[in-house]
Amino acid sequence: MKNPIISKWKTVLLVLLIVFMTFAAGTGQGQTVDYDAMSRTELQNKIATLGLGLGSYIVGRELTPEQQATAEKDSAYKSYPGTVKFKDKDIFVIADQETKVVIALYVRNKQATQDDFKAMIGELMMRFGEPTAEAHGKTIYWNYAADGLITEELYRTVKDKGLLETLGVLATVKFSSSQSVDELSATAKEEKDEAEKSIASSDNYVMIQSDVLSKKYMGN
């Protein structure tokens, strides 16, 4: 005859196990990944699968022959030892000098109008989807774990539990502005006149990088 007390506790433990496994899967922690233990090649290949980039450049991928030719034409920018920094139209590229792997990408508009802002945010959302988080009213993040984009809902849930470190952020797309995102998001009807829309209103930039990959290549 089964002991009812033992059976009850087995049921409770089973429920707790299911809840734990569900939470782990929801936070992208179903499989624990130690990024520091991965080789540079393993890490950059993992990041490259996320397809995070600007223009034809993807973080984690090697420069194509055409991109290398561009780098050779315009690489006079100061960069960290062992890396090369160059500009292709409005995109700045930071790559490893030896392997030609893209480490980081960014674009900057120091005199961005409201229309510039809207166009950039629209482009980012078309490419990366709904952002993960917003900070200080001036910065928007798209955070990625090894299995893809970390949703805002997941981020808020984990943050409320004080467990942000469990998300395992692998790479980040960051938009930052010198002015409030709310102010820049105002509709044309809220503008005093159309002339104001042509006036430079903010210093905006977008950066795509992986802290763990940068650490592998640049030791920071």
Number of C-alpha atoms within 10 A of each C-alpha: 3 6 7 9 9 10 11 11 11 12 12 11 12 12 12 12 12 11 12 13 14 13 15 16 12 14 21 22 18 13 10 12 14 8 18 12 9 14 12 18 14 13 20 22 15 18 25 17 15 19 16 22 22 21 10 9 21 24 29 29 22 20 22 13 9 8 17 14 11 16 21 12 12 13 17 12 11 10 13 12 10 12 19 23 23 22 19 15 9 12 18 20 25 25 28 21 13 9 13 19 21 27 28 25 24 20 18 17 16 14 13 22 20 23 17 19 21 17 11 17 17 13 12 19 12 10 13 16 13 15 19 20 17 16 9 8 14 17 19 20 21 23 24 23 19 22 15 16 21 24 18 17 11 17 17 14 14 18 14 10 8 10 12 16 9 14 22 20 20 23 23 19 22 20 23 21 22 15 15 14 19 9 12 18 14 12 10 13 8 9 12 9 9 10 8 13 16 12 13 15 20 20 16 22 19 22 20 23 24 23 15 20 26 16 13 19 17 14 8 9
